[in-house]
Amino acid sequence: MSSFSDNDHLVDNSLDVQTNIPRHVAIIMDGNRRWAKKKFLPIGEGHRKGAETLTKIVEVASKLGVKILTVFAFSTENWSRPNYEISILLDLLKLYLLKEKRNMIKNGIRLESIGDLNPFPDDVKKILEETKKETSSGDKIQLVLALNYGGRDDLKRAMRGIAADIKEAKLEKDDVTEELISSRLDTARFGDPDLFIRSSGEKRVSNFLLWQISYSELFLTDVLWPDFGEKDFYEAVSEYQKRERRLGA
């Protein structure tokens, strides 16, 4: 097996760093609040540490050759959390974008997003769009933030668009295929994830990319997201490489 940068001591011996690297990885970054509570820290500190973990994992994924990393940053259900926590999450999002913009440009990271951005405050949307624009030439990896995203909402919006086109005679009923539905989802330009990772020990998909992960390989770990590191990501990719992807065949 070939060497991998300066991190050879961290690479799982079973990980092939040159072949069969998943093109698109999706992650539910779960466990920030539990991490903070375990350490008797404010919840905001858990989210802050989770943002630091994301920065590291994006770099690790890019070095391995992953081309798209889609992360569940703010779900449609997150609006039901206490107002103070929502404020923390939105402030942290702005801080993350402002802090990481230079790093993204330097390391060829192109920022994208999925989800319905309309409910977000104008300042959040402005910073997000500016960061997308300034990182648009990044060609190493695309970091896709799922913001106010839900799998059901994604499908609902796609179905409404298709229904409107049928009503206006732009489409016929028989034109509605799986390929057409996929093309109307937020992830159309990214394709479906090859590998789906969830941290913190939960064993559910929590309304994330419901249509898109139909044939994704799932990797579930008990590690809380703030503690999720290079070794954990390598383990997930190594496990992915060991599986035979028959895609229903």
Secondary structure, DSSP 8 states (H G I E B T S, - for coil): ----TT-GGGS-TT--SSS---SEEEEE---HHHHHHHTT--HHHHHHHHHHHHHHHHHHHHHHT--EEEEEEEEGGGGGS-HHHHHHHHHHHHHHHHHHHHHHHHTTEEEEEES--TTS-HHHHHHHHHHHHHTTT--SEEEEEEEEE-HHHHHHHHHHHHHHHHHTTSS-GGG--HHHHHHHSTTTTT---SEEEE-TT--S-TTSSTTTTTT-EEEE--S-GGG--HHHHHHHHHHHHHS---TT-
